[in-house]
Amino acid sequence: MKPGARLQLKLGQKLKLAPQLRQAIALLQLNRLELKDHIQNSLDSNPLLERPEDREADQPDIDGQDSVEQENTIETGEDFGFDELPDGFSISSQAPRYDEFIGDQAENSLQHHLLWQVNLSRFSPSDEAIAKAIIYALNEDGYLQDDLETLRASLAPEQLASVSEVAAVLERVQHLEPVGVGSRNLQECLLIQLHTQPSDRAGVGLATHLVQYHLESLGRHDPAALARSTGFPIQDIQQALQLIRSLNPHPGSRFGNERENYVVPDVYVTRTETGWRVSLNPDSDPGLRLNKTYMNLLRQSRGDNKQYLKDRLQEARWLISGLEMRNQTLMAVTEAIIERQQTFLEQGEIGMQPLLQREIAEAVDVHESTVSRATTQKYAHTPRGTFELKHFFSVGLPSGDGKMVSATAVKARLRRMISEEPLGKPCSDQSLTDQLGEQGVHLARRTVAKYREQLGIPGSAQRRRQAHLEA
């Protein structure tokens, strides 16, 4: 042994999911189109699986046993039933990869483009899992929809990461091509792109200053006003503005994904005499079952053929159980959400209640990451329209009466206030802030400005010019 070298014994704990549970988690993550592709691929590759319509009638086999009786007579080894897993974990390491259950993305999609870059980058296995979670959470413009804590929770329990680790990976993703993808807001998107510019490029420093401290004023397109408020020469301001205009505020806009535009509800929400009722889309149940012919063949086969069919039987049983668990979880989560958002269904967005994923997880008695998976790219058809289930979550803001009001409801109020403002006399952000305060909702002016921008509503100066042009 070399001088100074030491032997160290280090103890640690590591959780490994059983293949069956890992598959159930992956199935819950899939949207309807991805799930349809996965089921079809399983039917094509597994002879033990079939749909009821694949057989004209349920004829008894030569021994007069149905598939359930046959299955009970087959020595399949240990049965990894969901109810029998100790706390949902196993020491098995032969678990299917998450990516095997994700449907192929369109070749020209933003996700496909970013995943290709991640595969070529030197990410550790844990960082790669975080990067993929970030990429799947991007909207069509390339902005990150979830906060870091939600992303961290969505990775558990198979990937345990801290918020700081998620933030570090996010910074790497934001510097993939297109630069700025994964930003949380417009300001962050523009600043990231400016930071990648050569430091000696003319106007970079001033452009960064303007985006960081005068973003709202940039929307007024008034270089002279910026020169007066900042003290910089007008020619420098114009040079910086030209650089800012060359940036891309929507880094994901040049990519398309036609599949994502085709939305079919996963659940239906209807009103009955006794209240609101949640029902699954009938297509969510593919009606898979075990093929009797191959079940009988399994009983009679020997050697490698028997082992092959036993493996396919295990896969078939896991898939059927996983689909059942997926539907049960989706129903339970949706019912819990609807129970808490009845005022939204009755009044619209102004009636949206504050609601966090953690509250639904506690109500349904599942992990918060399960709620995240069950609500991502899953849609509910309601009398108010079709919404992604994530739409029903909203952070709470304090109101004057000591209760909390949802950010979605505040945005709805803000939209209504602006739509009712006198023609040609738009309200400033400070005026809107004061009006909300009179209604018992006390927010900072910058928060009101942020919500207005998220609604796609220009500032008061631009609204005034638009009204003048339309007059």
Summary of the structure (lengths in Angstrom):
residues: 471
radius of gyration: 27.5
end to end distance: 88.2
largest distance: 93.3
contacts: 1350
relative contact order: 0.11
helix: 55%
strand: 8%
